[in-house]
Amino acid sequence: MSKTVTDFERPVMELEKKIEEMRKYADNLDIAEEITKLENKVNQLRESIFANLTRWQRVQLARHPERPYTLDFVQHMLSDFVELHGDRQFGDDKAIVGGFGTLGKETVMLIGQQKGRDTKSNVYRNFGMMNPEGYRKALRLMRMAEKFQKPIITLLDTPGAYPGIEAEERGQAEAIARNLFEMSHLTVPIVVVIIGEGASGGALGMGVGDRILMFENAWYSVIAPESCSSILWRSWDYKEQAAEALKLTAPDLVEQGIVDRVVPEPPGGAHRSHEQAARILKEILLEELGELKKIKPEKLVKLRIEKFSKMGAWKD
Amino acid sequence: MAWFRRSKQNIQSEGRKETPDGLWTKCGGCGEIIHRKQLEQNLYTCPKCSFHFRIGSKEYFRILLDDGSFSEMDKKMQSTDPLNFVDTKKYSDRIKETIKKTGLNDAVRTGTGKVNKISVVVACMDFAFIGGSMGSVVGEKIARAIDKSLKTRYPMIIISSSGGARMMEAALSLMQLAKTSAKLAQLSDARIPFLSLLTDPTTGGVTASYAMLGDLNIAEPGALIGFAGPRVIRQTIGKDLPKGFQRSEFLLEKGFVDMVVHRKDMKETVARMLALLAN
């Protein structure tokens, strides 16, 4: 059972706890019927809560400390994963993991941003905030995938690119720009999945692809709601309004023509079952890659550039 | 002479650096009082300390292009406020007011022109329009300018001046980074030159897309160029930033711009480069 509970999950968690307690005595007492009734009630309650999540609540789920991260998806989706390290220029960015692995029957290059679970691992992973060498490591791996004609899967989950002195010195902006530029004309299929937080350029720096998928309770926008609040409202207190205004959820992004497909999460959110979340994603990835494999490389690039060229809204 | 002097400089105002309307103006670099005419003649740079004032597309086109050669494209394109964005003000009202105040329709103007008789496609951003922020209109106008460049095979020049992606179009603004970069990949594959001119300030999403993707990146002296803004970095690391950090000369030193060029020499430099690439 989940250790961290958001406010809106609490009623469900409390009922679940009650059921668990009742189960302990179920052998002695004839309360099976009672338990089933309560279980139905829990399911109904969960459904009604999750059907009406506000945008800010979804942001909280996207940041849930028990949410599956890249390495959890690797563990449950791939066999034979071999992690590869370094950008061959400066170092190895721990905020991102990448390597070849087998998805279904085929070799893929999987690259994803990686957060830590506790303070120690979060420091090691720099809280999932990449430095320039991270984007360059990703690019090196993607070019290798292209060389060996393997499809690329990128998983996005970052609170942003790291805003530090050294990051600027080593060209954070150039590293992100270069990835956008190169990813748009790589000749192998690229599937992008926003699994948690998709914060601005830091996420997009690995986010150009033929299919953009997004988990039901992930968020993706140009800025985090808190920062948006601090800039536009000049106070940190308007994060809920900012989240609403930014329209940053998966269904919002489908409507805006940015995301192709929403990946459904297990009941109660992806943090309730990593395995199930990974199983759902795996099935969708196999389906999408199967479709993309049929498209010739030149056509693939042309369609990808056209896809991004269409994004936006304007009047002449 | 001031008769009262602060012992410590604990309050600093960033100051407005836009082109002033008055007859006299104070240099943002050395404090020199300069007459408007003199400033104009000096291409809006300080005659004493070479401080580069922020200027708009109108001034820049006049500096860079041959007289009367500019022909504007997509002049009327405007934002539609696709998300019905409201913060302390409605975005649609903000646009209307800014259009009225600046006489511009959005934060970039594009078109064709000539630099010492060499035909080019050119785009120049206007910082005066919501901080030169990039939303759908900026992205689309730049994408169409690149299409024009692909069609005519004229070299592409973009003069950047921007605070980054426009928050009020949220993810749609973010996608303009990918959109413009993807179009530049096409241009690059067609072997057409792209010159990126970086002016003060060029930060955020614009730096993280086309501004850093020039075959040549040319910066004006002293321009702030970076991904994260200095305030955000200061907050994150809790330390003061080194002098000259994220300025043009710093980027030259770190290897991210090819040259730092005074505004007075910009046209000659661009023309020489284009001639070298064409011959």
Boltz contact constraints between the chains, C-beta under 6 A:
constraints:
  - contact:
      token1: [A, 163]
      token2: [B, 228]
      max_distance: 6.0
  - contact:
      token1: [A, 163]
      token2: [B, 232]
      max_distance: 6.0
  - contact:
      token1: [A, 163]
      token2: [B, 233]
      max_distance: 6.0
  - contact:
      token1: [A, 163]
      token2: [B, 236]
      max_distance: 6.0
  - contact:
      token1: [A, 164]
      token2: [B, 237]
      max_distance: 6.0
  - contact:
      token1: [A, 168]
      token2: [B, 226]
      max_distance: 6.0
  - contact:
      token1: [A, 168]
      token2: [B, 246]
      max_distance: 6.0
  - contact:
      token1: [A, 169]
      token2: [B, 254]
      max_distance: 6.0
  - contact:
      token1: [A, 171]
      token2: [B, 256]
      max_distance: 6.0
  - contact:
      token1: [A, 172]
      token2: [B, 227]
      max_distance: 6.0
  - contact:
      token1: [A, 173]
      token2: [B, 207]
      max_distance: 6.0
  - contact:
      token1: [A, 173]
      token2: [B, 208]
      max_distance: 6.0
  - contact:
      token1: [A, 173]
      token2: [B, 212]
      max_distance: 6.0
  - contact:
      token1: [A, 173]
      token2: [B, 227]
      max_distance: 6.0
  - contact:
      token1: [A, 174]
      token2: [B, 212]
      max_distance: 6.0
  - contact:
      token1: [A, 174]
      token2: [B, 256]
      max_distance: 6.0
  - contact:
      token1: [A, 176]
      token2: [B, 208]
      max_distance: 6.0
  - contact:
      token1: [A, 177]
      token2: [B, 208]
      max_distance: 6.0
  - contact:
      token1: [A, 177]
      token2: [B, 209]
      max_distance: 6.0
  - contact:
      token1: [A, 177]
      token2: [B, 212]
      max_distance: 6.0
  - contact:
      token1: [A, 177]
      token2: [B, 213]
      max_distance: 6.0
  - contact:
      token1: [A, 180]
      token2: [B, 177]
      max_distance: 6.0
  - contact:
      token1: [A, 180]
      token2: [B, 178]
      max_distance: 6.0
  - contact:
      token1: [A, 180]
      token2: [B, 181]
      max_distance: 6.0
  - contact:
      token1: [A, 181]
      token2: [B, 181]
      max_distance: 6.0
  - contact:
      token1: [A, 181]
      token2: [B, 185]
      max_distance: 6.0
  - contact:
      token1: [A, 181]
      token2: [B, 213]
      max_distance: 6.0
  - contact:
      token1: [A, 184]
      token2: [B, 182]
      max_distance: 6.0
  - contact:
      token1: [A, 184]
      token2: [B, 185]
      max_distance: 6.0
  - contact:
      token1: [A, 185]
      token2: [B, 185]
      max_distance: 6.0
  - contact:
      token1: [A, 201]
      token2: [B, 205]
      max_distance: 6.0
  - contact:
      token1: [A, 201]
      token2: [B, 208]
      max_distance: 6.0
  - contact:
      token1: [A, 204]
      token2: [B, 174]
      max_distance: 6.0
  - contact:
      token1: [A, 208]
      token2: [B, 178]
      max_distance: 6.0
  - contact:
      token1: [A, 220]
      token2: [B, 171]
      max_distance: 6.0
  - contact:
      token1: [A, 221]
      token2: [B, 170]
      max_distance: 6.0
  - contact:
      token1: [A, 221]
      token2: [B, 171]
      max_distance: 6.0
  - contact:
      token1: [A, 222]
      token2: [B, 165]
      max_distance: 6.0
  - contact:
      token1: [A, 222]
      token2: [B, 170]
      max_distance: 6.0
  - contact:
      token1: [A, 222]
      token2: [B, 173]
      max_distance: 6.0
  - contact:
      token1: [A, 222]
      token2: [B, 174]
      max_distance: 6.0
  - contact:
      token1: [A, 223]
      token2: [B, 167]
      max_distance: 6.0
  - contact:
      token1: [A, 228]
      token2: [B, 167]
      max_distance: 6.0
  - contact:
      token1: [A, 232]
      token2: [B, 87]
      max_distance: 6.0
  - contact:
      token1: [A, 245]
      token2: [B, 85]
      max_distance: 6.0
  - contact:
      token1: [A, 246]
      token2: [B, 170]
      max_distance: 6.0
  - contact:
      token1: [A, 247]
      token2: [B, 83]
      max_distance: 6.0
  - contact:
      token1: [A, 253]
      token2: [B, 171]
      max_distance: 6.0
  - contact:
      token1: [A, 256]
      token2: [B, 172]
      max_distance: 6.0
  - contact:
      token1: [A, 258]
      token2: [B, 171]
      max_distance: 6.0
  - contact:
      token1: [A, 258]
      token2: [B, 175]
      max_distance: 6.0
  - contact:
      token1: [A, 305]
      token2: [B, 182]
      max_distance: 6.0
  - contact:
      token1: [A, 308]
      token2: [B, 178]
      max_distance: 6.0
  - contact:
      token1: [A, 308]
      token2: [B, 179]
      max_distance: 6.0
  - contact:
      token1: [A, 308]
      token2: [B, 182]
      max_distance: 6.0
  - contact:
      token1: [A, 309]
      token2: [B, 143]
      max_distance: 6.0
  - contact:
      token1: [A, 309]
      token2: [B, 179]
      max_distance: 6.0
  - contact:
      token1: [A, 311]
      token2: [B, 175]
      max_distance: 6.0
  - contact:
      token1: [A, 311]
      token2: [B, 179]
      max_distance: 6.0
  - contact:
      token1: [A, 312]
      token2: [B, 136]
      max_distance: 6.0
  - contact:
      token1: [A, 312]
      token2: [B, 139]
      max_distance: 6.0
  - contact:
      token1: [A, 312]
      token2: [B, 140]
      max_distance: 6.0
  - contact:
      token1: [A, 312]
      token2: [B, 172]
      max_distance: 6.0
  - contact:
      token1: [A, 313]
      token2: [B, 80]
      max_distance: 6.0
  - contact:
      token1: [A, 313]
      token2: [B, 82]
      max_distance: 6.0
  - contact:
      token1: [A, 313]
      token2: [B, 136]
      max_distance: 6.0
  - contact:
      token1: [A, 314]
      token2: [B, 77]
      max_distance: 6.0
  - contact:
      token1: [A, 314]
      token2: [B, 136]
      max_distance: 6.0
  - contact:
      token1: [A, 314]
      token2: [B, 137]
      max_distance: 6.0
  - contact:
      token1: [A, 314]
      token2: [B, 140]
      max_distance: 6.0
  - contact:
      token1: [A, 315]
      token2: [B, 78]
      max_distance: 6.0
  - contact:
      token1: [A, 315]
      token2: [B, 80]
      max_distance: 6.0
  - contact:
      token1: [A, 316]
      token2: [B, 77]
      max_distance: 6.0
